[in-house]
Amino acid sequence: MIEKNHIAKIVSGGELDARTRIIKAGLEEFAMCSPKAARTREIAARANVNHAAINYYFRGKNELYMEIARHISEYIQDYTSEYYERSKAVYASKSPEDAFNLLVDFITSRICAERENTKIFRCIVLIITREELYQRTKAFDLFFREVFAPSIDLTQRLVEIASRGMYGGLEARIVAEMLMGQVHMFNSARTGTKSINGWSVFGEPEVAEVRRIFMLLARKVLNLSK
């Protein structure tokens, strides 16, 4: 377990120490470039630190990237912990409506409005998306074990309960993956999504509209009445 999560510090705002500034700058650089192409001098400049500080705190670029991956994984686990806690009651009650509500809340919680302190979320999405494309890296293995697998397991079980058994096993898992994919583009392809929909910004009203439409879609997929 990481002693303190620097992403949480970044999101909460306030003054950042040198180590946290390097983490933030690294997130921004690695979101745009692969670890191989990323430049430590650019990271140092963004963080307003001496270039040697990266080796001092992280022993180089590769360890900095893995440290960032560990912070991402830990932050997501903490961010989603309430949904896993809520799932215990749903598993016990087997209520389709409660399962549906939790499913919608869990999936749409990933859609972030554009705000100054949430720009870092887009960096996280881009890093995770690249790891999904290339796979079999240490970072991918970490994300899969700590983030992807538990998330899909939760969503699959909610699909099974919400659909009253209409979907089960592998079929329910694929439905879960498809539902999760419906909201992924609103984070990973933000610029294109705004252009296509004629939105100048992606703020709270836009998030609310996406959530409303997603609920309608999910009800049809799971064969639930309004």
VOGU-3710 file (C-alpha; in Angstrom, 3 decimals, decimal comma):
1> mieknhiaki> 0,000/0,000/0,000  1,329/3,427/-0,943  1,872/5,583/2,111  -0,159/8,496/0,733  -1,982/8,848/-2,542  -0,667/11,758/-4,537  -3,524/11,700/-7,062  -5,970/12,339/-4,218  -3,820/15,310/-3,191  -3,806/16,642/-6,752
11> vsggeldart> -7,586/16,339/-7,126  -8,259/17,971/-3,769  -6,254/21,032/-4,776  -3,936/23,092/-2,629  -0,185/23,464/-2,603  1,766/20,419/-3,814  5,186/19,290/-2,662  7,933/18,393/-5,133  7,171/14,661/-5,220  3,470/15,279/-5,898
21> riikagleef> 4,282/17,860/-8,583  6,445/15,269/-10,333  3,590/12,734/-10,139  1,205/15,311/-11,649  3,646/16,262/-14,393  4,297/12,586/-15,081  0,583/11,908/-15,435  0,322/14,707/-17,991  3,390/13,586/-19,961  2,574/9,857/-19,921
31> amcspkaart> -1,005/10,611/-20,976  0,374/12,046/-24,218  3,440/9,823/-24,709  4,367/6,192/-24,146  6,849/5,544/-21,326  9,553/5,075/-23,947  8,784/8,368/-25,691  8,120/10,434/-22,559  10,831/12,949/-21,682  12,000/13,326/-18,127
41> reiaaranvn> 13,250/16,842/-18,816  9,743/17,822/-19,869  8,351/16,243/-16,701  10,881/18,142/-14,589  10,026/21,401/-16,325  6,288/20,855/-15,807  6,907/20,067/-12,146  9,228/23,051/-11,711  11,976/20,876/-10,229  15,588/20,132/-11,084
51> haainyyfrg> 15,937/17,251/-13,552  17,935/15,302/-10,958  14,905/15,302/-8,642  13,258/12,573/-10,742  16,122/10,175/-10,052  16,251/11,287/-6,430  12,582/10,535/-5,759  11,891/7,723/-8,258  15,202/6,279/-9,509  14,361/7,116/-13,111
61> knelymeiar> 11,550/7,252/-15,666  10,459/3,606/-15,549  10,036/3,574/-11,775  8,210/6,916/-11,950  5,756/5,387/-14,431  5,145/2,363/-12,220  4,715/4,599/-9,185  2,090/6,549/-11,114  0,391/3,265/-12,101  0,294/2,220/-8,442
71> hiseyiqdyt> -1,225/5,555/-7,429  -3,831/5,291/-10,209  -4,786/1,790/-9,091  -5,027/2,778/-5,437  -7,014/5,926/-6,194  -9,561/4,054/-8,331  -9,959/1,406/-5,642  -10,675/4,088/-3,054  -12,945/6,028/-5,441  -15,081/2,940/-6,168
81> seyyerskav> -15,047/1,361/-2,704  -18,525/2,658/-1,848  -20,048/0,726/-4,750  -18,445/-2,538/-3,675  -19,736/-1,889/-0,164  -23,266/-1,259/-1,493  -23,112/-4,462/-3,528  -23,140/-6,589/-0,364  -26,753/-5,626/0,368  -27,740/-6,159/-3,275
91> yaskspedaf> -26,195/-9,629/-3,340  -28,127/-10,467/-0,182  -31,495/-9,078/-1,310  -31,229/-10,100/-4,992  -33,398/-7,059/-5,775  -33,362/-6,387/-9,560  -34,204/-2,705/-9,094  -31,496/-2,185/-6,471  -29,031/-4,020/-8,702  -29,994/-1,810/-11,630
101> nllvdfitsr> -29,612/1,402/-9,617  -26,195/0,336/-8,355  -25,172/-0,718/-11,862  -26,078/2,711/-13,255  -24,415/4,550/-10,380  -21,236/2,484/-10,679  -20,833/2,773/-14,433  -21,816/6,428/-14,777  -19,583/7,431/-11,848  -16,751/7,115/-14,382
111> icaerentki> -18,074/10,011/-16,474  -16,362/13,200/-15,364  -17,423/16,744/-16,153  -14,725/19,144/-17,255  -13,450/21,015/-14,238  -10,018/22,280/-13,351  -9,411/19,718/-10,614  -10,662/16,797/-12,712  -8,453/17,274/-15,782  -6,169/14,715/-14,210
121> frcivliitr> -8,911/12,091/-14,675  -8,548/12,394/-18,447  -4,820/11,721/-18,082  -5,651/8,593/-16,086  -8,114/7,408/-18,747  -5,567/7,902/-21,538  -2,852/6,013/-19,637  -5,177/3,113/-18,855  -6,458/3,039/-22,458  -2,910/2,768/-23,820
131> eelyqrtkaf> -2,120/-0,048/-21,397  -5,238/-1,893/-22,574  -4,009/-1,583/-26,163  -0,476/-2,851/-25,556  -1,061/-5,244/-22,612  1,367/-7,568/-20,914  3,264/-4,754/-19,272  3,750/-4,536/-15,526  1,364/-1,591/-15,431  -1,298/-3,488/-17,369
141> dlffrevfap> -0,988/-6,484/-15,043  -1,458/-4,144/-12,074  -4,503/-2,445/-13,608  -6,036/-5,778/-14,616  -5,595/-7,354/-11,189  -6,582/-4,376/-9,068  -9,045/-2,463/-11,274  -10,329/-4,237/-14,404  -11,123/-7,703/-13,038  -12,953/-6,574/-9,846
151> sidltqrlve> -14,896/-3,977/-11,842  -16,094/-6,480/-14,433  -16,918/-9,050/-11,740  -19,106/-6,516/-9,916  -20,839/-5,363/-13,094  -21,461/-8,932/-14,254  -23,138/-9,910/-10,989  -25,308/-6,784/-11,089  -26,332/-7,597/-14,675  -27,308/-11,121/-13,631
161> iasrgmyggl> -29,459/-9,864/-10,757  -30,950/-6,858/-12,576  -31,928/-8,969/-15,596  -33,577/-11,579/-13,337  -31,311/-14,245/-14,744  -31,970/-13,423/-18,396  -28,205/-13,021/-18,716  -25,807/-15,292/-16,873  -22,187/-16,413/-16,920  -20,184/-15,389/-19,978
171> earivaemlm> -23,218/-13,761/-21,578  -23,717/-11,527/-18,527  -20,001/-10,674/-18,546  -20,136/-9,574/-22,177  -23,256/-7,498/-21,500  -21,411/-5,905/-18,562  -18,422/-5,079/-20,781  -20,684/-3,615/-23,453  -22,512/-1,420/-20,941  -19,242/-0,177/-19,487
181> gqvhmfnsar> -18,001/0,589/-22,992  -20,985/2,888/-23,585  -19,598/5,493/-21,185  -15,890/4,970/-21,896  -15,929/7,117/-25,021  -17,201/10,133/-23,095  -13,863/10,179/-21,271  -11,433/8,796/-23,849  -12,808/10,663/-26,891  -13,912/13,856/-25,188
191> tgtksingws> -13,009/16,327/-27,959  -14,719/14,322/-30,690  -17,790/13,718/-28,547  -18,234/17,427/-27,902  -17,851/18,229/-31,596  -20,315/15,550/-32,718  -22,950/16,654/-30,192  -22,373/20,374/-30,682  -21,274/20,892/-27,074  -18,827/23,674/-26,274
201> vfgepevaev> -18,089/22,102/-22,900  -18,718/18,795/-21,180  -20,116/19,993/-17,888  -22,595/18,787/-15,309  -25,680/19,229/-17,572  -24,037/17,121/-20,284  -23,064/14,442/-17,765  -26,648/14,384/-16,469  -27,987/13,941/-20,005  -25,566/11,088/-20,734
211> rrifmllark> -26,597/9,417/-17,489  -30,308/9,797/-18,336  -29,864/8,223/-21,760  -27,664/5,474/-20,345  -30,399/4,544/-17,867  -32,926/4,236/-20,699  -30,498/2,112/-22,718  -29,624/-0,130/-19,775  -33,301/-0,719/-18,948  -33,948/-1,878/-22,501
221> vlnlsk> -30,884/-4,137/-22,512  -31,854/-5,696/-19,191  -35,544/-5,879/-20,130  -36,696/-3,739/-17,198  -39,854/-1,640/-17,202  -39,596/2,072/-16,408
//
